[in-house]
Amino acid sequence: MALDDPKTIRKLWLGFYAVLGLLLLLDPKLLELVHLREHDPHHAAKFIVDGWPVFYAVFGFATCWLMVMVSKLIIGKILMRPDTYYDHSPLDPTRDAKGRRLRDGR
């Protein structure tokens, strides 16, 4: 069972989706909705959306997606360097500290 075998990768993805589906089906609010679990008044919803089935799974996925997009769009722009950033050595005598070509007089 090599990890680079396409059949193995397919089995791993199927296992991942099976575990994900099982976790979604075991959501306490969903179990209350289909009457497999009694309502617990100590865990009552404080907001309307807290009572929705699989709310926390959807909220967690949306939050994770939002963090990735913010990182790529905003933080990526701050930390991004031009493609030519490493083209010139800082010790190159024909360029200044910012990589600009020096005039012939220097």
C-alpha positions in Angstrom: 0.0 0.0 0.0 2.1 2.9 -1.3 0.9 6.4 -0.7 1.6 7.4 -4.3 -0.7 4.7 -5.7 -4.0 6.3 -7.0 -6.0 3.5 -5.5 -4.6 4.2 -2.0 -5.3 7.9 -2.4 -8.8 7.2 -3.4 -9.3 5.0 -0.4 -7.9 7.7 1.9 -10.3 10.3 0.5 -13.3 7.9 0.8 -12.3 7.2 4.4 -12.0 10.9 5.1 -15.4 11.6 3.6 -16.9 8.7 5.6 -15.5 10.0 8.9 -16.7 13.6 8.0 -20.2 12.3 7.2 -20.4 10.3 10.4 -19.4 13.3 12.4 -22.1 15.4 10.7 -24.7 12.8 11.4 -23.7 12.6 15.1 -24.4 16.3 15.6 -26.4 16.6 18.8 -28.9 19.1 17.3 -29.5 16.8 14.4 -30.0 13.8 16.7 -32.6 15.9 18.6 -34.3 16.8 15.4 -34.8 13.1 14.4 -35.8 12.3 18.1 -32.8 10.0 18.7 -31.8 12.2 21.6 -33.8 14.1 24.2 -33.6 17.8 24.4 -31.2 19.0 27.1 -32.4 22.3 28.7 -28.8 23.0 29.9 -27.6 23.2 26.3 -30.4 25.3 24.9 -29.6 27.6 22.1 -28.8 31.2 23.2 -29.2 32.5 19.6 -31.4 31.4 16.8 -28.6 29.9 14.7 -27.3 27.9 17.7 -30.3 25.6 17.3 -29.8 24.8 13.6 -28.5 21.3 12.8 -24.8 21.2 11.7 -24.5 24.9 12.4 -21.1 24.6 14.0 -19.7 22.5 11.1 -20.8 25.1 8.6 -19.6 27.9 10.8 -16.2 26.3 11.3 -15.8 25.6 7.5 -16.8 29.2 6.6 -14.5 30.7 9.2 -11.6 28.5 8.0 -12.2 29.5 4.4 -12.4 33.2 5.4 -9.1 33.0 7.3 -7.4 31.5 4.2 -8.8 34.1 1.9 -7.7 37.0 4.2 -4.3 35.5 4.5 -3.9 35.1 0.7 -5.3 38.5 -0.2 -4.2 40.9 2.5 -1.3 39.3 4.3 0.1 37.9 1.0 0.1 41.4 -0.5 2.0 42.8 2.5 4.6 40.0 2.5 4.9 39.5 -1.3 8.2 40.4 -3.0 8.6 41.0 -6.7 9.9 38.2 -8.9 13.2 39.9 -9.3 13.8 40.3 -5.5 16.7 37.8 -5.4 18.1 38.4 -8.8 21.0 40.6 -7.6 23.5 40.1 -4.9 23.7 42.8 -2.1 27.5 42.7 -2.7 27.1 43.6 -6.4 29.4 46.7 -7.0 27.3 47.8 -10.0 24.0 48.2 -8.0 23.0 50.2 -4.9 21.3 48.7 -1.8 17.9 48.6 -3.5 19.1 46.8 -6.5 19.1 49.8 -8.9 21.9 50.2 -11.4 24.5 52.7 -10.4 25.5 55.5 -12.8 28.7 55.0 -14.8 30.4 57.8 -12.8 30.4 55.8 -9.5 
